[in-house]
């Protein structure tokens, strides 16, 4: 992975505290409405519960939407028409649903591609990396491998953000909840919109949270 030298500051909230809701207007309104209603978009009304793919349909839509609110540093793309690459590490049902979600779409003017690496493989160049539950045991190794590369790492297992991942998702009562590790985002030189930060829970690296420098 290519190291990045440009650094940008994030305006952050206090760790563990939730901010006030964002007014429903503009792009922030679109995201807020997604958070509120995406749970209703996948499940047929005749069913008593959501279909098996429901959770990953929601998460795929969410990951794609969040990417629109992230700025990658200059040099992250070889040229203005280069693709923004979503990577999936491990065997995870989100891959197929993510492909469907991003088909024919773009992020920041860049076409979107989806690439998958199998369990135990090292991820290649990408801009967003979804780390599957199957890789939870080696997440520290994967994050160390990425180093300071400008990759938005996304996971869905416990303490993913505290262990150095940027974004941890979970589905709670058919709603997407998420945590953002602002220390990890800064290391990756990613500028995440304050509109996203206000909707999630801000966390820090476990070492920093424990008081070490």
Secondary structure, DSSP 8 states (H G I E B T S, - for coil): --------------TT-B-----S-HHHHHHHHHHHHGGGTSS-TTSSS--TTHHHHHHHHHHHHHHTTEE--TTSSSSTT--EEEEEESS-THHHHHHHHHTT-EETTEEEEEEEE-TT----S-SEEEE-GGGGGGHHHHHHHHTT---EEEE-STTTTTTT-SEEEEEETTEEEEEEEHHHHHHTT-EE-HHHHHHSEEE--HHHHTT--
